[in-house]
Amino acid sequence: MTAHGASREALAAARERLDALTDSTAADPGALADELAAVTALLDREVGLRRVLTDPAQPAEAKAQLAQRLLAGQVGGSALDLVSGTVRSRWSRSRDLVDVLEELANIADLTAAQRNGTLDEVEDELFRFARIVVSSAGLRSALTDSAAPASSKSELLHRLLGGRAKPVTERLVTRLVTAPRGRSLESGLESLSRLAAERRDRMVAVVTSAVPLSDPQKQRLGAALAKLYGRPMHLNLDVDPEVVGGIRVQVGDEVINGSIADRLEDATRRMAG
């Protein structure tokens, strides 16, 4: 989405909260995507509720509590925390809240693909489907016909993509087609491709240190890891006093261990050998 002013800051904060949730292996990004999509649909329908939740005259905590009362029991704890945090933000337009929640749902699904190792394929499938739509006027007409029920469009997409594309690709395209929210199909597919490319270029480093790192230390470490891996690096920080005087960095399956204890063990092994 294209956000301005307060909504741009709210989007950035919401993305950080989502990353913090999905970087944890305890969170199920696919389930989170479905729940965020359901909240998006609710707020897209209920204009009055959306305006209340984005009213700058209302206290942020009151808006968060209202969202919690409405959604408790309807979505899981992760989605509830994420939506509550998001409505606490200030918004340039009430519609921006819905746009952001929709984007978060899409990012969560792409994170699910990233976690199971299919993100590159999903990105490629989104690109190829966009090219098919451009080249087939009949297909585009069927998928964008405002008189056609959403169920028939879902069935058509399942016949086209089911078993031929990754489940994440089918879910993303189906949500876009059945709830276009005023966008063209082409622009929606382009937006999904952009999000997939951003997610593919994002790497996460789990950093465990004996004491909290200072801001300059975090910046230096992030820059060093980005240079080492050739991609922007997001740092997930944790503190464990057992990492004696050092630091442990895990990127995917690779562990870079710089603790004093490990360096002493390595020196001992070399001397013994």
Accessible surface in RSA format (square Angstrom, percent):
REM  Atomic radii and reference values for relative SASA: ProtOr
REM  Chains: A
REM  Algorithm: Lee & Richards
REM  Probe-radius: 1.40
REM  Slices: 20
REM RES _ NUM      All-atoms   Total-Side   Main-Chain    Non-polar    All polar
REM                ABS   REL    ABS   REL    ABS   REL    ABS   REL    ABS   REL
RES MET A   1    54.71  28.3  12.68   8.4  42.02 100.1  31.47  26.8  23.24  30.8
RES THR A   2   107.02  76.1  87.03  88.2  19.99  47.6  54.33  73.0  52.69  79.6
RES ALA A   3     9.43   8.7   1.01   1.6   8.42  19.1   1.74   2.5   7.69  20.4
RES HIS A   4   111.76  61.1 110.70  76.9   1.06   2.7  82.23  84.7  29.53  34.4
RES GLY A   5    50.19  61.9   0.00   N/A  50.19  61.9  41.86 114.9   8.33  18.6
RES ALA A   6    34.27  31.5  24.43  37.7   9.84  22.4  27.43  38.6   6.84  18.1
RES SER A   7     0.00   0.0   0.00   0.0   0.00   0.0   0.00   0.0   0.00   0.0
RES ARG A   8   139.83  58.7 139.09  70.9   0.74   1.8  51.31  70.1  88.51  53.6
RES GLU A   9   130.59  75.0 122.40  92.6   8.20  19.5  45.13  87.3  85.46  69.8
RES ALA A  10     3.19   2.9   0.40   0.6   2.79   6.4   2.52   3.5   0.67   1.8
RES LEU A  11    21.88  12.2  21.88  15.7   0.00   0.0  21.88  15.4   0.00   0.0
RES ALA A  12    52.89  48.6  47.24  72.9   5.64  12.8  52.04  73.3   0.85   2.2
RES ALA A  13    35.16  32.3  30.57  47.2   4.58  10.4  33.97  47.8   1.19   3.1
RES ALA A  14     0.00   0.0   0.00   0.0   0.00   0.0   0.00   0.0   0.00   0.0
RES ARG A  15    65.45  27.5  65.06  33.2   0.39   0.9  25.01  34.2  40.43  24.5
RES GLU A  16   120.03  68.9 114.72  86.8   5.31  12.6  37.91  73.3  82.12  67.0
RES ARG A  17    74.69  31.4  69.66  35.5   5.03  12.0  50.60  69.1  24.09  14.6
RES LEU A  18     0.46   0.3   0.46   0.3   0.00   0.0   0.46   0.3   0.00   0.0
RES ASP A  19    17.31  12.1  17.31  17.2   0.00   0.0   0.01   0.0  17.30  17.3
RES ALA A  20    64.76  59.5  49.60  76.5  15.16  34.5  51.61  72.7  13.14  34.8
RES LEU A  21    45.64  25.4  42.42  30.3   3.22   8.1  45.31  31.8   0.33   0.9
RES THR A  22     3.81   2.7   0.14   0.1   3.67   8.7   0.00   0.0   3.81   5.8
RES ASP A  23    30.84  21.6   6.15   6.1  24.69  58.4   5.44  12.8  25.39  25.3
RES SER A  24    50.65  42.8  41.26  55.1   9.39  21.6  35.18  74.9  15.47  21.7
RES THR A  25   126.39  89.9 104.13 105.6  22.26  53.0  71.63  96.2  54.76  82.8
RES ALA A  26    99.24  91.2  57.73  89.1  41.51  94.4  69.56  98.0  29.68  78.6
RES ALA A  27    13.42  12.3   4.89   7.5   8.53  19.4  12.01  16.9   1.41   3.7
RES ASP A  28    88.53  62.0  77.66  77.3  10.87  25.7  32.38  76.2  56.15  56.0
RES PRO A  29     4.89   3.6   4.89   4.5   0.00   0.0   4.89   4.0   0.00   0.0
RES GLY A  30    13.62  16.8   0.00   N/A  13.62  16.8  12.88  35.3   0.74   1.7
RES ALA A  31    46.29  42.6  37.94  58.6   8.35  19.0  43.23  60.9   3.06   8.1
RES LEU A  32     5.69   3.2   3.59   2.6   2.10   5.3   5.01   3.5   0.68   1.8
RES ALA A  33     0.00   0.0   0.00   0.0   0.00   0.0   0.00   0.0   0.00   0.0
RES ASP A  34    77.61  54.4  69.80  69.5   7.81  18.5  26.74  62.9  50.87  50.7
RES GLU A  35    46.76  26.8  44.83  33.9   1.92   4.6  16.51  31.9  30.25  24.7
RES LEU A  36     0.00   0.0   0.00   0.0   0.00   0.0   0.00   0.0   0.00   0.0
RES ALA A  37    20.34  18.7  13.46  20.8   6.88  15.7  15.73  22.1   4.61  12.2
RES ALA A  38    60.44  55.6  45.60  70.4  14.84  33.8  54.26  76.4   6.18  16.4
RES VAL A  39     3.52   2.3   2.44   2.2   1.08   2.6   3.52   3.1   0.00   0.0
RES THR A  40     8.34   5.9   8.34   8.5   0.00   0.0   8.34  11.2   0.00   0.0
RES ALA A  41    44.44  40.9  37.39  57.7   7.06  16.1  44.12  62.1   0.32   0.8
RES LEU A  42    47.02  26.2  47.01  33.6   0.01   0.0  47.01  33.0   0.01   0.0
RES LEU A  43     3.09   1.7   3.09   2.2   0.00   0.0   3.09   2.2   0.00   0.0
RES ASP A  44    47.15  33.0  34.89  34.7  12.26  29.0   2.09   4.9  45.07  44.9
RES ARG A  45   157.82  66.3 129.34  65.9  28.49  67.8  73.30 100.2  84.52  51.2
RES GLU A  46    82.30  47.2  80.84  61.2   1.45   3.5  10.27  19.9  72.02  58.8
RES VAL A  47    57.08  37.6  54.05  48.9   3.02   7.3  54.05  47.0   3.02   8.2
RES GLY A  48    46.32  57.1   0.00   N/A  46.32  57.1  36.94 101.4   9.38  21.0
RES LEU A  49    37.07  20.6  28.14  20.1   8.93  22.4  31.80  22.3   5.27  14.2
RES ARG A  50    20.07   8.4  20.07  10.2   0.00   0.0   0.00   0.0  20.07  12.2
RES ARG A  51   152.93  64.2 148.15  75.5   4.78  11.4  43.34  59.2 109.59  66.4
RES VAL A  52    69.55  45.8  67.19  60.8   2.36   5.7  69.53  60.4   0.02   0.1
RES LEU A  53     3.97   2.2   3.97   2.8   0.00   0.0   3.97   2.8   0.00   0.0
RES THR A  54     9.44   6.7   3.61   3.7   5.83  13.9   0.89   1.2   8.54  12.9
RES ASP A  55    44.86  31.4  41.20  41.0   3.66   8.6  10.20  24.0  34.65  34.6
RES PRO A  56    82.15  59.9  63.13  57.5  19.02  69.1  65.47  54.1  16.68 103.7
RES ALA A  57    86.64  79.7  49.50  76.4  37.13  84.5  61.05  86.0  25.59  67.8
RES GLN A  58    78.07  43.7  72.06  52.7   6.01  14.3   4.71  10.0  73.36  55.6
RES PRO A  59    87.19  63.5  74.77  68.2  12.42  45.2  86.88  71.7   0.32   2.0
RES ALA A  60    43.46  40.0  35.61  55.0   7.84  17.8  35.74  50.3   7.72  20.4
RES GLU A  61    83.50  47.9  81.02  61.3   2.48   5.9  49.90  96.5  33.60  27.4
RES ALA A  62    44.47  40.9  35.67  55.1   8.79  20.0  39.01  54.9   5.45  14.4
RES LYS A  63     9.08   4.4   7.70   4.7   1.38   3.3   3.40   3.1   5.68   6.0
RES ALA A  64     0.00   0.0   0.00   0.0   0.00   0.0   0.00   0.0   0.00   0.0
RES GLN A  65    82.47  46.1  81.93  59.9   0.54   1.3  15.18  32.3  67.29  51.0
RES LEU A  66    39.77  22.2  39.77  28.5   0.00   0.0  39.77  27.9   0.00   0.0
RES ALA A  67     1.73   1.6   0.63   1.0   1.11   2.5   1.73   2.4   0.00   0.0
RES GLN A  68    60.61  33.9  60.02  43.9   0.59   1.4  15.58  33.2  45.03  34.1
RES ARG A  69   163.29  68.6 135.56  69.1  27.73  66.0  75.86 103.7  87.43  53.0
RES LEU A  70    82.25  45.8  62.13  44.4  20.12  50.6  65.21  45.8  17.04  45.9
RES LEU A  71    11.60   6.5  11.60   8.3   0.00   0.0  11.60   8.1   0.00   0.0
RES ALA A  72    57.51  52.9  41.97  64.8  15.54  35.3  43.07  60.7  14.44  38.2
RES GLY A  73    79.53  98.1   0.00   N/A  79.53  98.1  39.00 107.0  40.53  90.8
RES GLN A  74   134.16  75.0 102.73  75.1  31.43  74.8  25.49  54.2 108.67  82.4
RES VAL A  75    18.63  12.3   4.50   4.1  14.13  34.0   8.73   7.6   9.90  26.9
RES GLY A  76    31.14  38.4   0.00   N/A  31.14  38.4  30.10  82.6   1.03   2.3
RES GLY A  77    50.47  62.2   0.00   N/A  50.47  62.2  34.68  95.2  15.79  35.4
RES SER A  78    41.66  35.2  34.97  46.7   6.69  15.4  12.69  27.0  28.97  40.6
RES ALA A  79     0.02   0.0   0.00   0.0   0.02   0.1   0.00   0.0   0.02   0.1
RES LEU A  80    32.34  18.0  32.34  23.1   0.00   0.0  32.34  22.7   0.00   0.0
RES ASP A  81    91.99  64.4  83.05  82.7   8.94  21.1  23.66  55.7  68.33  68.1
RES LEU A  82     2.06   1.1   0.23   0.2   1.83   4.6   2.06   1.4   0.00   0.0
RES VAL A  83     1.01   0.7   1.01   0.9   0.00   0.0   1.01   0.9   0.00   0.0
RES SER A  84     1.53   1.3   1.53   2.0   0.00   0.0   1.52   3.2   0.02   0.0
RES GLY A  85     8.85  10.9   0.00   N/A   8.85  10.9   7.26  19.9   1.59   3.6
RES THR A  86     0.00   0.0   0.00   0.0   0.00   0.0   0.00   0.0   0.00   0.0
RES VAL A  87     0.00   0.0   0.00   0.0   0.00   0.0   0.00   0.0   0.00   0.0
RES ARG A  88    90.37  37.9  79.09  40.3  11.27  26.8  38.18  52.2  52.19  31.6
RES SER A  89    21.62  18.3  11.93  15.9   9.69  22.3  13.62  29.0   8.00  11.2
RES ARG A  90   152.04  63.8 144.72  73.8   7.32  17.4  63.72  87.1  88.32  53.5
RES TRP A  91    19.63   7.9   0.50   0.2  19.13  44.9   0.50   0.3  19.13  31.0
RES SER A  92    60.18  50.9  23.21  31.0  36.97  85.2  28.16  60.0  32.02  44.9
RES ARG A  93   135.27  56.8 127.45  65.0   7.82  18.6  66.15  90.4  69.12  41.9
RES SER A  94    29.67  25.1  20.60  27.5   9.06  20.9   7.36  15.7  22.31  31.3
RES ARG A  95    84.51  35.5  84.00  42.8   0.51   1.2  31.96  43.7  52.54  31.8
RES ASP A  96     3.91   2.7   3.91   3.9   0.00   0.0   0.00   0.0   3.91   3.9
RES LEU A  97     0.00   0.0   0.00   0.0   0.00   0.0   0.00   0.0   0.00   0.0
RES VAL A  98     0.00   0.0   0.00   0.0   0.00   0.0   0.00   0.0   0.00   0.0
RES ASP A  99    25.55  17.9  23.79  23.7   1.76   4.2   5.44  12.8  20.11  20.1
RES VAL A 100     0.00   0.0   0.00   0.0   0.00   0.0   0.00   0.0   0.00   0.0
RES LEU A 101     0.00   0.0   0.00   0.0   0.00   0.0   0.00   0.0   0.00   0.0
RES GLU A 102    25.77  14.8  25.50  19.3   0.27   0.6  10.99  21.2  14.78  12.1
RES GLU A 103     8.82   5.1   6.91   5.2   1.90   4.5   4.99   9.7   3.83   3.1
RES LEU A 104     0.00   0.0   0.00   0.0   0.00   0.0   0.00   0.0   0.00   0.0
RES ALA A 105     0.82   0.8   0.82   1.3   0.00   0.0   0.82   1.2   0.00   0.0
RES ASN A 106    15.69  10.8  15.69  15.2   0.00   0.0   0.00   0.0  15.69  15.2
RES ILE A 107     5.83   3.3   5.83   4.3   0.00   0.0   5.83   4.2   0.00   0.0
RES ALA A 108     0.00   0.0   0.00   0.0   0.00   0.0   0.00   0.0   0.00   0.0
RES ASP A 109     0.00   0.0   0.00   0.0   0.00   0.0   0.00   0.0   0.00   0.0
RES LEU A 110     0.30   0.2   0.30   0.2   0.00   0.0   0.30   0.2   0.00   0.0
RES THR A 111     9.35   6.6   9.26   9.4   0.09   0.2   8.99  12.1   0.36   0.5
RES ALA A 112    14.71  13.5  11.74  18.1   2.97   6.7  12.78  18.0   1.93   5.1
RES ALA A 113     0.00   0.0   0.00   0.0   0.00   0.0   0.00   0.0   0.00   0.0
RES GLN A 114    58.69  32.8  44.14  32.3  14.54  34.6  24.72  52.6  33.97  25.8
RES ARG A 115   106.29  44.6  70.53  36.0  35.76  85.1  62.09  84.9  44.20  26.8
RES ASN A 116    96.81  66.8  65.11  62.9  31.70  76.3  43.07 103.7  53.74  51.9
RES GLY A 117    63.69  78.5   0.00   N/A  63.69  78.5  34.93  95.9  28.75  64.4
RES THR A 118    23.35  16.6  23.10  23.4   0.25   0.6  21.38  28.7   1.96   3.0
RES LEU A 119    10.22   5.7   8.98   6.4   1.24   3.1   8.98   6.3   1.24   3.3
RES ASP A 120    92.20  64.6  84.54  84.1   7.66  18.1  34.72  81.7  57.49  57.3
RES GLU A 121    82.37  47.3  78.43  59.3   3.94   9.4  38.66  74.8  43.71  35.7
RES VAL A 122     0.00   0.0   0.00   0.0   0.00   0.0   0.00   0.0   0.00   0.0
RES GLU A 123    34.01  19.5  33.95  25.7   0.06   0.1  13.12  25.4  20.88  17.1
RES ASP A 124    68.42  47.9  63.38  63.1   5.04  11.9  23.66  55.7  44.76  44.6
RES GLU A 125    19.60  11.3  16.68  12.6   2.93   7.0   6.90  13.3  12.71  10.4
RES LEU A 126     0.00   0.0   0.00   0.0   0.00   0.0   0.00   0.0   0.00   0.0
RES PHE A 127   109.63  54.8 109.25  67.7   0.37   1.0 109.63  66.5   0.00   0.0
RES ARG A 128   120.70  50.7 119.76  61.0   0.93   2.2  51.47  70.3  69.23  42.0
RES PHE A 129     6.98   3.5   5.76   3.6   1.23   3.2   6.37   3.9   0.62   1.8
RES ALA A 130    13.22  12.2  12.35  19.1   0.87   2.0  12.70  17.9   0.52   1.4
RES ARG A 131   115.28  48.4 110.81  56.5   4.47  10.6  55.48  75.8  59.80  36.2
RES ILE A 132    87.80  50.0  86.64  64.5   1.16   2.8  87.79  63.2   0.01   0.0
RES VAL A 133     1.00   0.7   0.20   0.2   0.80   1.9   0.20   0.2   0.80   2.2
RES VAL A 134    92.67  61.0  65.88  59.6  26.79  64.6  69.18  60.1  23.50  63.7
RES SER A 135    94.49  79.8  54.24  72.4  40.25  92.7  48.97 104.3  45.52  63.8
RES SER A 136    37.68  31.8  32.38  43.2   5.30  12.2  19.83  42.2  17.86  25.0
RES ALA A 137    85.33  78.5  69.14 106.7  16.19  36.8  75.04 105.7  10.28  27.2
RES GLY A 138    54.21  66.9   0.00   N/A  54.21  66.9  41.02 112.6  13.19  29.5
RES LEU A 139    24.93  13.9  17.34  12.4   7.59  19.1  21.82  15.3   3.11   8.4
RES ARG A 140    83.12  34.9  83.12  42.4   0.00   0.0  22.47  30.7  60.64  36.8
RES SER A 141    68.05  57.5  61.46  82.0   6.60  15.2  29.00  61.7  39.06  54.7
RES ALA A 142    43.92  40.4  30.88  47.7  13.04  29.7  39.92  56.2   4.01  10.6
RES LEU A 143     2.67   1.5   0.00   0.0   2.67   6.7   0.00   0.0   2.67   7.2
RES THR A 144    54.61  38.8  29.96  30.4  24.64  58.7  27.80  37.3  26.81  40.5
RES ASP A 145    63.88  44.7  55.45  55.2   8.43  19.9  16.44  38.7  47.45  47.3
RES SER A 146   115.08  97.2  79.29 105.8  35.80  82.5  50.95 108.5  64.13  89.8
RES ALA A 147    91.10  83.8  55.32  85.4  35.78  81.4  66.16  93.2  24.95  66.1
RES ALA A 148    28.13  25.9  15.83  24.4  12.30  28.0  20.57  29.0   7.56  20.0
RES PRO A 149    83.06  60.5  71.69  65.4  11.37  41.3  83.06  68.6   0.00   0.0
RES ALA A 150    51.55  47.4  42.07  64.9   9.48  21.6  43.44  61.2   8.12  21.5
RES SER A 151    70.22  59.3  60.38  80.6   9.83  22.7  47.38 100.9  22.84  32.0
RES SER A 152    45.19  38.2  38.48  51.4   6.70  15.4  36.99  78.8   8.20  11.5
RES LYS A 153    18.60   9.1  17.01  10.4   1.59   3.8   3.95   3.6  14.65  15.6
RES SER A 154    37.76  31.9  34.24  45.7   3.52   8.1  24.20  51.5  13.56  19.0
RES GLU A 155   103.58  59.5  99.25  75.1   4.33  10.3  37.06  71.7  66.52  54.3
RES LEU A 156    34.65  19.3  34.65  24.8   0.00   0.0  34.65  24.3   0.00   0.0
RES LEU A 157     0.06   0.0   0.06   0.0   0.00   0.0   0.06   0.0   0.00   0.0
RES HIS A 158   109.53  59.9 107.19  74.5   2.34   6.0  72.78  75.0  36.75  42.8
RES ARG A 159   153.23  64.3 137.67  70.2  15.55  37.0  74.75 102.2  78.48  47.6
RES LEU A 160    66.90  37.3  57.88  41.4   9.02  22.7  59.97  42.1   6.94  18.7
RES LEU A 161    16.62   9.3  16.62  11.9   0.00   0.0  16.62  11.7   0.00   0.0
RES GLY A 162    20.05  24.7   0.00   N/A  20.05  24.7   5.99  16.4  14.06  31.5
RES GLY A 163    88.18 108.7   0.00   N/A  88.18 108.7  41.95 115.1  46.23 103.5
RES ARG A 164   179.61  75.4 143.44  73.1  36.17  86.1  63.75  87.1 115.87  70.2
RES ALA A 165    15.99  14.7   3.79   5.8  12.20  27.8   6.34   8.9   9.65  25.6
RES LYS A 166    62.37  30.4  61.89  38.0   0.49   1.2  16.13  14.5  46.24  49.3
RES PRO A 167    90.11  65.7  85.70  78.1   4.41  16.0  89.80  74.1   0.32   2.0
RES VAL A 168     6.72   4.4   6.72   6.1   0.00   0.0   6.72   5.8   0.00   0.0
RES THR A 169     0.11   0.1   0.11   0.1   0.00   0.0   0.11   0.2   0.00   0.0
RES GLU A 170    32.62  18.7  32.62  24.7   0.00   0.0   9.94  19.2  22.67  18.5
RES ARG A 171    78.30  32.9  73.80  37.6   4.50  10.7  43.95  60.1  34.36  20.8
RES LEU A 172     1.09   0.6   0.00   0.0   1.09   2.7   0.00   0.0   1.09   2.9
RES VAL A 173     0.00   0.0   0.00   0.0   0.00   0.0   0.00   0.0   0.00   0.0
RES THR A 174    29.42  20.9  29.42  29.8   0.00   0.0  26.69  35.8   2.73   4.1
RES ARG A 175    49.58  20.8  46.44  23.7   3.14   7.5  43.78  59.8   5.79   3.5
RES LEU A 176    10.57   5.9   6.33   4.5   4.24  10.7   9.37   6.6   1.20   3.2
RES VAL A 177     4.05   2.7   0.04   0.0   4.02   9.7   2.83   2.5   1.23   3.3
RES THR A 178    43.91  31.2  20.78  21.1  23.13  55.1   9.67  13.0  34.24  51.8
RES ALA A 179    46.60  42.8  41.39  63.9   5.22  11.9  46.60  65.6   0.00   0.0
RES PRO A 180    55.03  40.1  55.03  50.2   0.00   0.0  55.03  45.4   0.00   0.0
RES ARG A 181    29.43  12.4   7.87   4.0  21.56  51.3  18.18  24.8  11.25   6.8
RES GLY A 182    84.90 104.7   0.00   N/A  84.90 104.7  43.16 118.4  41.74  93.5
RES ARG A 183    81.18  34.1  64.73  33.0  16.45  39.2  50.70  69.3  30.48  18.5
RES SER A 184    52.32  44.2  36.93  49.3  15.39  35.5  38.36  81.7  13.96  19.6
RES LEU A 185     8.60   4.8   3.89   2.8   4.71  11.8   6.83   4.8   1.78   4.8
RES GLU A 186    59.42  34.1  53.32  40.3   6.10  14.5  43.38  83.9  16.04  13.1
RES SER A 187    51.50  43.5  43.88  58.6   7.62  17.6  42.42  90.3   9.08  12.7
RES GLY A 188     1.50   1.9   0.00   N/A   1.50   1.9   0.44   1.2   1.06   2.4
RES LEU A 189     0.74   0.4   0.67   0.5   0.07   0.2   0.74   0.5   0.00   0.0
RES GLU A 190   127.27  73.1 120.06  90.8   7.21  17.2  46.41  89.8  80.86  66.0
RES SER A 191    34.24  28.9  31.22  41.7   3.01   6.9  21.62  46.0  12.62  17.7
RES LEU A 192     5.17   2.9   5.17   3.7   0.00   0.0   5.17   3.6   0.00   0.0
RES SER A 193    26.22  22.2  24.40  32.6   1.82   4.2  21.96  46.8   4.26   6.0
RES ARG A 194    94.68  39.8  86.75  44.2   7.94  18.9  65.12  89.0  29.56  17.9
RES LEU A 195     5.51   3.1   2.99   2.1   2.52   6.3   2.99   2.1   2.52   6.8
RES ALA A 196     0.00   0.0   0.00   0.0   0.00   0.0   0.00   0.0   0.00   0.0
RES ALA A 197    29.24  26.9  29.07  44.9   0.17   0.4  29.24  41.2   0.00   0.0
RES GLU A 198    73.38  42.1  62.45  47.2  10.93  26.0  44.16  85.4  29.22  23.9
RES ARG A 199    18.61   7.8  17.11   8.7   1.50   3.6   2.35   3.2  16.25   9.9
RES ARG A 200    75.31  31.6  72.88  37.2   2.43   5.8  17.33  23.7  57.98  35.1
RES ASP A 201    58.62  41.1  58.48  58.2   0.14   0.3  14.62  34.4  44.00  43.9
RES ARG A 202    34.88  14.6  31.90  16.3   2.97   7.1  27.61  37.7   7.26   4.4
RES MET A 203    43.54  22.6  39.39  26.1   4.15   9.9  40.95  34.8   2.59   3.4
RES VAL A 204    36.73  24.2  26.99  24.4   9.74  23.5  26.99  23.5   9.74  26.4
RES ALA A 205     0.00   0.0   0.00   0.0   0.00   0.0   0.00   0.0   0.00   0.0
RES VAL A 206    62.55  41.2  62.02  56.2   0.53   1.3  62.02  53.9   0.53   1.4
RES VAL A 207     0.67   0.4   0.33   0.3   0.34   0.8   0.33   0.3   0.34   0.9
RES THR A 208    18.03  12.8  18.03  18.3   0.00   0.0   8.64  11.6   9.39  14.2
RES SER A 209     5.03   4.2   5.03   6.7   0.00   0.0   2.19   4.7   2.83   4.0
RES ALA A 210    16.77  15.4  10.60  16.4   6.17  14.0  10.60  14.9   6.17  16.4
RES VAL A 211   100.23  66.0  99.95  90.5   0.28   0.7 100.23  87.1   0.00   0.0
RES PRO A 212   101.82  74.2  85.72  78.1  16.10  58.5  88.01  72.7  13.81  85.9
RES LEU A 213    33.61  18.7  17.94  12.8  15.68  39.4  17.94  12.6  15.68  42.2
RES SER A 214    52.51  44.4  41.16  54.9  11.35  26.2  46.34  98.7   6.17   8.6
RES ASP A 215    89.37  62.6  84.27  83.9   5.10  12.1  21.50  50.6  67.87  67.7
RES PRO A 216    73.17  53.3  72.02  65.7   1.14   4.1  73.05  60.3   0.12   0.7
RES GLN A 217    76.98  43.0  73.35  53.6   3.63   8.6  13.57  28.9  63.41  48.1
RES LYS A 218    60.46  29.5  58.31  35.8   2.15   5.1  19.42  17.5  41.04  43.7
RES GLN A 219   129.44  72.4 116.01  84.8  13.43  32.0  48.47 103.2  80.97  61.4
RES ARG A 220   153.84  64.6 145.66  74.3   8.18  19.5  77.14 105.4  76.70  46.5
RES LEU A 221    33.90  18.9  29.33  21.0   4.58  11.5  33.34  23.4   0.56   1.5
RES GLY A 222    13.49  16.6   0.00   N/A  13.49  16.6  11.91  32.7   1.58   3.5
RES ALA A 223    66.22  60.9  50.74  78.3  15.48  35.2  59.40  83.6   6.82  18.1
RES ALA A 224    59.06  54.3  46.19  71.3  12.87  29.3  54.20  76.3   4.86  12.9
RES LEU A 225     8.07   4.5   7.94   5.7   0.13   0.3   8.07   5.7   0.00   0.0
RES ALA A 226    29.58  27.2  26.04  40.2   3.54   8.1  26.42  37.2   3.16   8.4
RES LYS A 227   182.81  89.2 155.61  95.5  27.20  64.8 108.14  97.3  74.67  79.5
RES LEU A 228   117.76  65.6  86.77  62.1  30.99  77.9  93.06  65.4  24.70  66.5
RES TYR A 229    54.12  25.3  29.19  16.6  24.94  64.9  34.44  25.9  19.68  24.3
RES GLY A 230    63.96  78.9   0.00   N/A  63.96  78.9  34.56  94.8  29.40  65.8
RES ARG A 231    95.83  40.2  91.48  46.6   4.34  10.3  14.30  19.5  81.53  49.4
RES PRO A 232    92.69  67.6  85.16  77.6   7.53  27.4  91.91  75.9   0.78   4.8
RES MET A 233    26.99  14.0   0.12   0.1  26.88  64.0   1.33   1.1  25.66  34.0
RES HIS A 234    59.67  32.6  53.24  37.0   6.43  16.5  37.20  38.3  22.47  26.1
RES LEU A 235    31.98  17.8  15.94  11.4  16.04  40.3  15.94  11.2  16.04  43.2
RES ASN A 236    38.35  26.4  36.85  35.6   1.50   3.6   7.39  17.8  30.96  29.9
RES LEU A 237    84.55  47.1  48.03  34.4  36.51  91.8  48.39  34.0  36.16  97.3
RES ASP A 238    83.88  58.8  78.79  78.4   5.09  12.0  16.93  39.8  66.95  66.8
RES VAL A 239    68.98  45.4  48.85  44.2  20.13  48.5  48.85  42.4  20.13  54.6
RES ASP A 240    50.25  35.2  49.30  49.1   0.95   2.2  10.94  25.7  39.32  39.2
RES PRO A 241   104.51  76.2  89.68  81.8  14.82  53.9  91.31  75.4  13.20  82.0
RES GLU A 242   143.59  82.4 126.45  95.7  17.14  40.8  47.47  91.8  96.12  78.5
RES VAL A 243    16.60  10.9  13.58  12.3   3.02   7.3  16.60  14.4   0.00   0.0
RES VAL A 244    85.85  56.5  83.89  75.9   1.96   4.7  85.59  74.4   0.26   0.7
RES GLY A 245    57.53  71.0   0.00   N/A  57.53  71.0  29.88  82.0  27.66  61.9
RES GLY A 246    15.07  18.6   0.00   N/A  15.07  18.6   9.40  25.8   5.66  12.7
RES ILE A 247    46.28  26.3  46.28  34.5   0.00   0.0  46.28  33.3   0.00   0.0
RES ARG A 248    81.31  34.1  81.14  41.4   0.17   0.4  18.13  24.8  63.18  38.3
RES VAL A 249     4.87   3.2   4.87   4.4   0.00   0.0   4.87   4.2   0.00   0.0
RES GLN A 250    56.28  31.5  55.59  40.6   0.69   1.6   4.01   8.5  52.27  39.6
RES VAL A 251     7.45   4.9   2.81   2.5   4.63  11.2   2.81   2.4   4.63  12.6
RES GLY A 252    57.65  71.1   0.00   N/A  57.65  71.1  43.67 119.9  13.98  31.3
RES ASP A 253   148.45 104.0 118.87 118.3  29.58  69.9  39.13  92.1 109.32 109.0
RES GLU A 254    94.08  54.0  86.95  65.8   7.14  17.0  38.02  73.5  56.07  45.8
RES VAL A 255    64.66  42.5  37.03  33.5  27.62  66.6  37.03  32.2  27.62  74.9
RES ILE A 256    64.06  36.5  60.09  44.8   3.97   9.6  63.56  45.8   0.50   1.4
RES ASN A 257    61.68  42.5  35.08  33.9  26.60  64.0  14.50  34.9  47.17  45.6
RES GLY A 258    20.73  25.6   0.00   N/A  20.73  25.6  18.07  49.6   2.66   6.0
RES SER A 259     7.77   6.6   7.77  10.4   0.00   0.0   4.52   9.6   3.25   4.6
RES ILE A 260    69.83  39.7  69.80  52.0   0.03   0.1  69.80  50.3   0.03   0.1
RES ALA A 261    42.52  39.1  36.71  56.7   5.80  13.2  41.95  59.1   0.57   1.5
RES ASP A 262    50.89  35.6  47.72  47.5   3.17   7.5  15.36  36.2  35.53  35.4
RES ARG A 263   133.19  55.9 125.55  64.0   7.65  18.2  66.39  90.7  66.80  40.5
RES LEU A 264   115.31  64.2 114.30  81.8   1.00   2.5 114.65  80.5   0.65   1.8
RES GLU A 265    96.54  55.4  92.14  69.7   4.40  10.5  34.05  65.9  62.49  51.0
RES ASP A 266    54.42  38.1  54.42  54.2   0.00   0.0  12.97  30.5  41.45  41.3
RES ALA A 267    33.29  30.6  32.42  50.0   0.87   2.0  32.95  46.4   0.34   0.9
RES THR A 268    86.19  61.3  84.90  86.1   1.29   3.1  61.40  82.5  24.80  37.5
RES ARG A 269   145.95  61.3 135.20  68.9  10.75  25.6  74.08 101.3  71.86  43.6
RES ARG A 270   160.30  67.3 136.41  69.5  23.89  56.9  74.47 101.8  85.83  52.0
RES MET A 271   167.75  86.9 131.91  87.3  35.85  85.3 114.95  97.7  52.80  69.9
RES ALA A 272    91.47  84.1  47.46  73.2  44.01 100.1  60.22  84.8  31.25  82.8
RES GLY A 273    99.07 122.2   0.00   N/A  99.07 122.2  52.16 143.1  46.91 105.1
END  Absolute sums over single chains surface
CHAIN  1 A    14284.1      11404.9       2879.2       8233.0       6051.1
END  Absolute sums over all chains
TOTAL         14284.1      11404.9       2879.2       8233.0       6051.1
